[in-house]
Amino acid sequence: MQLKNIPFLELPPTADFHCHLRQDTMMEFITPLVKEGGCDTIFVMPNLQPPITKVSDALAYHETLSRLAPGVTFLMSLYLHPELSAATIAEAARTKIIHGVKLYPAGVTTNSQDGVLDIEQYYPIFEEMEANDMVLNLHGEMMSSPPTEYAKADGTEAVTVLNAEPKFLPHLYKLHAAFPKLRIVLEHVSTREGLEAVRLCGRTVVGTLTAHHLWMTVDDWGCGDAFNFCKPVAKAPEDRVALVRAVIEGSGKFFFGSDSAPHPIQSKKGPGNAAAGCFTQPWCTALVIGALEEGIKQGWIKEEEIRRTSIEGFLSRYGREFYKLDGTTEQEGPMIRLERKGEKIPLVVASKDGSIEVVPFGRGKEVMSLSWVW
């Protein structure tokens, strides 16, 4: 499929299977921007403050988001937490609105302080999820090692942000072996090891890929740009190339999840540690297409390797099929059109009253402009 220098490209609407829409004023500002990114379906993360652990809270959140962005299908999730019970899982499954449960290892990313310390204690929950055909969404990283573990006598390698994903993968294999029918998503895969782990597992295990990981390596966040800092962090150049190639492989094992995660400027550049997260939602589809064009330019992929079915599958169809959404076999209705108009991602996006400012990922980068076609 030709991408380089094409004047426009029409595709089915994008389905984003990993997105942070926050709460309160940030939610009210960000949520209406969803369709600007070409998305009509969003899988919403539950790591609010406090986290969403109750069915009633997830349904109330769904109602609010639907009011803010009419016409978008919001798929909700629960936060894996000791408050969850088998009865809660069964209740959630009956709603047909809550589709998954998110596992955050404690302390690995934004609002994960209430996360999991012992995965096996949740085996009864996973068993109930498997019985109710719900999805387990994994933030696949281990917590960084404390200094006391830097020089273990047995030579065990300490965990850092650079190897936190590979260190988590034994847990993925163990979960898949224990619950072979449980649908599992290894989210925001960022390494070659993560890609290969998903490929080695059965069809019930898939992975999501972000737009920003297709554009970055460790140098892009490790050399001072806090707005490129996310969890998992971008890794080696070889990992970036492997992720770009995975977008077009057409296996159905990988599909899009933006992990778009807005933070106020002061949370990224103010005192203390920079908040983890890249805001991509209004340009997410264009960033994916742009990353493929960059891959062609750099010689990582060849234009003849790209198939329209693979792009449509990655951005829309594969995820809808994995989540067993209605109407996924025949895409009807509006399309999205990407055109070259010289648009550049702005340096800052601000709410109407100016109370919230967010610096988007890729600021200043030229991208294709997106519109909806009926």
Residue pairs with C-beta under 8 A, 6 or more apart in sequence:
1 303
1 306
1 307
1 308
1 311
2 303
3 9
3 289
3 292
3 293
3 296
3 303
3 306
4 293
4 296
4 297
4 303
7 339
7 340
8 337
8 338
8 339
8 340
8 368
9 289
9 337
9 338
9 339
9 368
10 335
10 336
10 337
10 338
10 373
11 38
11 285
11 311
11 312
11 315
11 316
11 335
11 336
11 338
12 312
12 315
12 316
12 317
12 331
12 335
12 336
13 38
13 39
13 40
13 41
13 316
13 333
13 334
13 335
13 336
14 37
14 38
14 39
14 40
14 41
14 256
14 284
14 285
14 315
14 316
14 336
15 39
15 40
15 41
15 42
15 255
15 256
15 315
15 316
15 319
15 320
16 34
16 37
16 39
16 41
16 42
16 43
16 256
16 257
16 258
16 260
16 281
16 284
17 41
17 43
17 75
17 185
17 208
17 255
17 256
17 257
17 319
17 323
18 43
18 45
18 137
18 187
18 188
18 208
18 210
18 257
18 258
18 259
19 34
19 39
19 42
19 43
19 44
19 45
19 257
19 258
19 259
19 260
19 281
20 44
20 45
20 47
20 110
20 259
20 260
20 261
20 262
20 277
21 27
21 30
21 31
21 34
21 42
21 44
21 45
21 65
22 30
22 48
22 262
23 48
23 49
25 351
25 355
25 356
26 262
26 264
26 356
27 64
27 65
27 68
28 68
29 351
29 356
29 358
30 262
30 279
30 281
30 358
31 65
31 68
31 69
32 68
32 69
33 281
33 282
33 349
34 42
34 69
34 72
34 281
35 69
35 71
35 72
35 372
36 281
36 282
36 283
36 370
37 258
37 260
37 280
37 281
37 282
37 283
37 284
37 285
37 286
37 370
38 284
38 285
38 286
38 336
38 338
38 370
38 372
39 72
39 281
39 284
39 285
40 71
40 72
40 73
40 334
41 72
41 73
41 75
41 320
41 325
42 65
42 72
42 73
42 74
42 75
43 75
43 77
43 99
43 100
43 137
43 257
43 323
44 61
44 62
44 65
44 74
44 75
44 76
44 77
45 77
45 102
46 52
46 53
46 58
46 76
46 77
46 78
46 79
46 102
47 79
47 102
47 104
47 109
47 110
47 111
47 112
48 61
48 111
49 111
50 114
51 79
51 81
51 111
51 114
52 58
52 61
52 76
52 77
52 78
52 79
53 78
53 79
53 81
53 83
53 84
53 88
54 78
54 83
54 88
55 78
55 88
55 91
55 92
55 95
55 98
58 76
58 77
58 78
58 92
58 95
58 97
58 98
59 76
59 95
59 97
59 98
61 76
62 74
62 76
62 97
65 72
65 74
66 72
66 74
73 325
74 97
75 97
75 98
75 99
75 100
75 323
75 325
76 97
76 98
76 99
77 98
77 99
77 100
77 101
77 102
77 137
78 84
78 88
78 92
78 98
78 100
78 101
78 102
79 101
79 102
79 104
79 114
80 101
80 102
80 103
80 104
80 115
80 116
80 122
80 125
81 114
84 101
84 122
84 125
85 125
86 124
86 125
86 127
86 128
89 101
89 125
89 128
89 129
89 132
89 134
90 128
90 132
92 98
92 101
92 132
92 134
93 132
93 133
93 134
98 134
99 134
99 135
99 323
100 134
100 135
100 136
100 137
100 185
101 125
101 129
101 134
101 135
101 136
101 137
102 137
102 139
103 115
103 116
103 119
103 122
103 136
103 137
103 138
103 139
104 112
104 114
104 115
104 116
104 139
105 112
105 115
105 116
105 117
105 139
105 141
105 142
105 143
105 168
106 112
106 113
106 114
106 115
106 116
106 117
106 143
107 113
107 115
107 143
108 115
108 139
108 141
108 142
108 143
108 164
108 231
109 139
109 141
109 231
109 276
110 231
110 261
110 263
110 275
110 276
110 277
112 139
115 139
116 122
119 171
119 175
123 178
126 136
126 175
126 178
126 179
126 182
127 179
129 135
129 136
129 179
129 182
130 179
130 181
130 182
133 183
133 324
134 183
135 183
135 184
135 185
135 322
135 323
136 175
136 182
136 183
136 184
136 185
137 185
137 187
138 168
138 172
138 175
138 184
138 185
138 186
138 187
139 187
139 188
139 231
140 165
140 168
140 169
140 171
140 172
140 186
140 187
140 189
140 194
140 232
141 161
141 164
141 165
141 167
141 168
141 231
141 232
142 159
142 164
142 167
142 168
143 159
143 164
144 158
144 159
144 160
144 161
144 164
145 158
145 159
145 160
149 156
149 158
150 158
152 158
157 163
159 167
161 231
161 232
161 233
162 218
162 233
162 235
164 232
165 189
165 190
165 191
165 193
165 194
165 232
166 191
166 193
166 194
169 193
169 194
169 197
172 184
172 186
172 197
172 201
172 205
173 197
173 201
175 182
175 184
176 182
176 184
176 201
176 202
176 204
176 205
180 202
180 204
181 204
182 204
183 204
183 205
183 206
183 322
184 201
184 204
184 205
184 206
185 205
185 206
185 207
185 208
185 257
185 322
186 194
186 197
186 198
186 205
186 206
186 207
186 208
187 207
187 208
187 257
187 259
188 208
188 209
188 210
188 213
188 232
188 257
188 259
189 195
189 198
189 207
189 208
189 209
189 213
189 243
189 246
189 254
190 213
190 232
190 233
190 234
190 235
190 239
190 243
191 232
191 235
191 239
191 242
192 238
192 239
192 242
194 207
195 207
195 242
195 243
195 246
195 254
198 205
198 206
198 207
198 253
198 254
199 251
199 253
205 253
206 252
206 253
206 254
206 255
206 318
206 322
207 253
207 254
208 254
208 255
208 256
208 257
208 259
208 319
209 243
209 246
209 247
209 254
209 255
209 256
209 257
209 314
210 230
210 257
210 258
210 259
210 278
210 280
211 256
211 258
211 280
211 283
211 284
211 287
211 288
211 291
211 361
212 228
212 230
212 234
212 259
212 278
212 280
212 287
212 361
212 362
213 234
213 240
213 243
214 240
214 243
214 244
214 247
214 287
214 288
214 291
215 240
215 287
215 290
215 291
215 294
215 361
215 362
216 228
216 234
216 240
217 234
217 235
217 236
217 237
217 239
217 240
218 233
218 234
218 235
218 236
220 228
220 234
221 228
221 229
221 230
221 233
221 234
222 233
226 268
226 269
226 274
227 268
227 278
227 359
227 361
227 363
228 234
228 278
228 361
229 268
229 274
229 275
229 276
229 277
229 278
230 259
230 261
230 276
230 277
230 278
231 276
231 277
234 240
241 295
241 300
244 291
244 292
244 294
244 295
244 300
244 301
245 295
245 300
245 301
246 254
247 254
247 288
247 291
247 292
247 310
247 311
247 314
248 292
248 301
248 305
248 306
248 307
248 310
248 311
248 314
249 310
250 307
250 309
250 310
250 313
252 313
252 318
252 321
252 322
254 314
254 318
255 313
255 314
255 315
255 318
255 319
255 322
256 284
256 288
256 314
256 315
256 316
256 319
257 319
258 280
258 281
258 284
259 277
259 278
260 278
260 279
260 280
260 281
260 284
261 276
261 277
261 278
261 279
262 277
262 279
262 281
262 358
263 275
263 277
263 279
263 358
264 356
264 357
264 358
265 348
265 357
265 358
265 359
267 274
267 275
268 274
268 275
268 359
278 361
279 349
279 358
279 359
279 360
279 361
280 287
280 360
280 361
280 362
282 349
282 360
283 345
283 360
283 362
283 367
283 370
285 315
285 336
285 338
285 370
286 338
286 367
286 368
286 369
286 370
287 361
287 362
287 365
287 367
288 314
288 315
289 311
289 338
289 368
290 365
290 367
290 368
292 301
292 306
292 311
295 301
296 302
296 303
296 306
316 331
317 328
317 331
320 328
321 328
333 374
334 372
334 373
334 374
335 372
335 373
336 370
336 371
336 372
336 373
337 370
337 371
337 372
337 373
338 368
338 369
338 370
339 368
339 369
339 371
340 368
340 369
341 368
341 369
342 366
343 366
343 367
343 368
343 369
344 364
344 365
344 366
344 367
345 360
345 361
345 362
345 363
345 364
345 365
345 367
346 360
346 363
347 359
347 363
347 364
348 357
348 358
348 359
348 360
348 363
349 357
349 358
349 360
350 356
350 357
350 358
351 357
